[in-house]
């Protein structure tokens, strides 16, 4: 239902007002489609059943673009006082104080974040009930340039090593340049232990393939090798959430996919967008 410049959307027991639904957030151009705030609302309503299990209970950092993806951006950690009372908050310790993060537990919250032009949702790898015990480990396969074949090969090698370690894993396009390989965890270990393990895995793989892979944090030390990035596995660090939209032309989506699609010739980091990511979910 619309009222002047706003649209009211029902989400469970809540009614969420979407201001300026016709505002273009993704201008499009060349081969990229244009998308409005209303389009993003429709996408998030459809993808919510698949996205929310990856968000519930996790503090978020939000990439907000009030004037669209071509305008200024800012990263939001603290929840504004103006947010509705029914949105879950999590007060999390930081050095010298606390941060009150937004937590997205339901569709209504997700739609309110879209109304606030929160384009990309970055999630913690732990949940509020055990904030210092991650239940996800993320390997970020970061190529030099747009060499997706290097990403594909690195994913294949990493997946094989994780199989040898009897660890389940799932690949996800980032919607940007590379892939994330996500390992579910029991939540028994703290961030320091998880990060140390991730670093050991990455260094083992890089040592076996030194011409193709590296763990060097400095770009100047990587050459043309793919970077096995484990830096997100730390307290207060975040990773892009599954099914979140990236602030790039065409509205690409970070999309999980099965391992047997890794060799699909059509696969690339921006393979899915708001137009078709729900079909892959």
N, C-alpha and C positions, 0 to 999 in steps of 0.2 A: 504494500500500500504506500502511496506517495502523498506527501503534503507539501506543496510548494517545491522548495529545493531539497527536500528530504524524502527518504523512503524508510518505512518501518518494516522490519523483517522479524518474523517470529522464529525463535530458537528455543525449543523446549517450552519452559514456563515463562521465558523472558521475551520481551519485545525490545529489539535493538534499533535505534534510530541511525540511519546512514545518511550523513550530510553530503550534499552535492554528489549524488551517485553518478552523474554524467561527467564528472571531472575526469579528464584524461590523465592517467598516471603513467602509461606507457605510450608515447606518441607514435611509435611505429616508424615506418619508412624503410626504403629499400625492400628487403625480403621479410621484414619484421612486421607483424600485425600490431595494431593499436588496441589498447585495453583501457577501460574506464574503471573507476572505483567500483561501480556496480558490477562489472564483469568479475572483479576480484572477489566481491561478496558472493556471487553465484558459484565461483570456483571453490571457495572455502566452505560454503554450505555443503557442496557435493563431496568434497574430500574429507570433511570433518571426521566421519567414522573411521577413516584410515589414519588420519593425522593425529588425532587426540591421544591415542595410546602412547605415542612417542613424546607427548608434551606434558601429560598429567603429572603433577607433583614436582615439576622441574622449574627452577628459576630461569627466567628468560632475559636475554638482551635483545632489544628491538632496533632494527635499522629502519628509521622513519624518513619518509620523503614527502612532506606535505605538498610540495609543488610538483610532484612527479619525479620520475627517475632521472630526468635531465636537470632537476633543481638541486638546491642544497640538501645535504643529508646530515642526520645526527644520530648517534647511537644512544639509546635510552636504557639505563639500568634501573634507576629509581622510578617507582610507580607514582605518577602525578596524583595529587590530592583530588583532582576533579574526576578521576576514574570512579565508576559506580562502586558502591559498597559491596555489591555481590561478587565482584571480581576478587579472586584469591590473591593474597599477598604473602610473601615470604621474607622475613627479616633475616638477613644472612650476615655473618660476621666478616669484616674485612679489616685490614690493618688500620688502626686508629678509629674504628667505629663500626657501623653497619650499613647495609644497603637493603632497601625494601623492594625486592624484585616482584614483577608481575608473574603469576603462575596461570597458565591456560588450562583449566580443568574441564571446560565445556564449550559447546558451539557458540553460545552467546558471547563469551569472552573472546573467542576467535574473531567473531564478526565485529566486535567493538574495536579490536586491534586493527582490523582492516579499515574501519571508519577513521581511525587515527592515522591512516596512511603508513602503518607498519608493514613494510613490504616483505622483509626477511626476518624470520624468527630464528635466533641463535639460542640453543638450549644448553643447559648444564648437562654434564654426563653423570650426575648423581641426582637423587630426588631429596626433597626436603626432610623426609623422615630419617634419612641417614646421609646428611649433606656431605660428609667427609668420606663416604664410601661409594665410589662410582659403580654403576651397574652397566656401563658401556665403556668400551675401549675403541678409539678411532685412530686408524691409520689414514692419513691424508696423502694421496698420491699426486704430487704436484709437479707437472712437467715444465720443462723449459719451453716457452712458446706454446704452440697449439698442437704438439705432437701426440695425438691421442693413441697412436699405435704403441708408443712407449708406455703410456698409461695402461693400456690393455695387457701388455706383456708383464708389467710390474704387478698388476692385479693377479695375473695367472700364477706368477712365482710366489707372491705372498699367500694367496689362497692355498697353494700346495703346501707351503711350510706350516700354515695354521692347521691344515688337515693332518699333517704329520704329528703335530702337537695335540691333536684331538680336540681342537677348539672350533666350535661352530662360528661361522662368519657370514656376512651378507654384504654385497656390494651396493653402492648407491651413487648415481650421478650427482655431482655437486651443483649442476646448473651453471657452472662457470667454466673451468678448464679440465678438471681431473675427476677422480673418483674417491669416495671414502669407502674403506673396508671397515665394517662395524662388527665388533665382537661383543656379544652379550656376556655379562659377568654376574656372579652370584651376589656381589655387594659385600663380600667378606673382607676385602683388602682396601687400604687407604690409597689416596691418590699417589703418594710417593712410590709405593710398591708397584702400582699399576703402571705408572710412567716408566719406572726402571725396567719392568718386564717388556713394555712396548719398545723401549730403546734397545734392549738386548735383541729382540726379534728383528728390528730394523737393521741394526748393525750386523747381525749374522747374515741377513739377506744381502746387504750392500757389500759385505766382504766376499761373498760368493759370486757377485756380479759387479765388480768395481768399475767396469767400463760403462755400465748402464745405470747404476743406482748409487745414491749417496745419502748420508745423513748429515752432511755439512749444512749448518744453519745459515752461514753467510753465502749469499748468492755468488759472490766472486769466486768461491771455492768449489762451486758445483760444476762448472763447465757446462756441457750440454746434457748432463746426467739428470735423471728424474730424482726429485727430492722425496725421501720417505719421511714425512713430517709426523712426529708424535707429540708436538708441543701442546696440543689441545687437551692432553690427558693430565690436567693439573687443576687444583682447586681454583675456582672462580673463572676458569677458562670455559669457552663454549665452542660448539660446533653447529653448523647449519642443521636445522631440524628436517627430518624427512617430510617431503611434500611442501616445503616452504618455497615461496617464489623468490627468485633472485632479481635484483635491481639492474637488469641488463636488457637490451633490446629483445623484444619478442616474448618477454615474461617467462624465461625458462624456469623449470622446477627441479629441485633436488629430489630425485626419484629412486627409491629402492627397486631392484630388479633381481631376478634369479641368476645364479651363476651360469646356467646354460645359455644365457643370452649374451655372455661376454664376447663371444665370437661373431655376434650379429654384425654384418658389415655396416648396418645403419646406425649402430650404437656410437654415440659421442657424448660429451659432457653436458650438452644442452639438448639432448635427444627429445625430452618431453617438455611441454609448456603447459600453461593453464588451459590450453585448448584440448589436450589429450592425456594429461597425467592421471586423471581419474580412471581412465580406461586401463592404465597399467597397474593401478593400485590393487 
